[in-house]
Amino acid sequence: PAFVCVMAFYEQQNIYKDQIKSANEKIAKARRLFVAGLREMDKNKIFYPDANQTMRLTYGTVQDYFPADAIHYEYFTTHKGILEKEDPSNYEFVVPAKLKELLLKKDFGPWGEGDVLKTCFLTTHDITGGNSGSPVLNGKGELLGLAFDGNWEAMSGDIAFEPELQRTINVDIRYVLFIIDKYAGAQRIIDELTIVR
């Protein structure tokens, strides 16, 4: 059934491919015109090149931020946030029973720091759409986490980068390892990894 579904999708895509190509060409032309207008408005500004669909590298630091007066977001989140946001009526916030049990018991194995399991962290990386899953490395090339989103203030990132406000949201690799090890019980995967503590 899955193969039939995929083939039906491709057949429909082929029917509309010329229209899709034409629309994409119009969008690309409009984007070039838009960027030309931005450059004309501020001739002294250096603009980012369009790096979409290319290999790229960005750098940043782990950092909190203050989006408005008296509002502060710490640079990390913990397992407590998973439990606080749990909502069985919203599929995005359903916490599986086994995961909930592990979190409530604080059964983090070697991946926690005492009775806390860090789940995500913020960095000043300048990313764009399509970066989900990009590795976040430290200066030694060790994997710290995976980028998966940007904060609300980062939505303007394709036009201008605002280092004081824009943050990349990354899943902490220790949380990923906790899920692999304690939740999924996939010890063979853990055994294959070289884990630096």
Protein Blocks (a to p, Z undefined) as FASTA:
>chain_A
ZZmmmmmmmmmmmmmmmmmmmmmmmmmmmmmmmmmmmmmmmmmbccdddfehiacddddd
dddddfbghiacdfbdcfklmmmmgcfkbmklcccfklmmmmmnopnbjmbghjaccfbd
cdfbdcdehiaoiacddfkopafbdcfbdcfklmmmmmoccfklgccddddfklmmmmmm
mmnopmklmmmpccdZZ
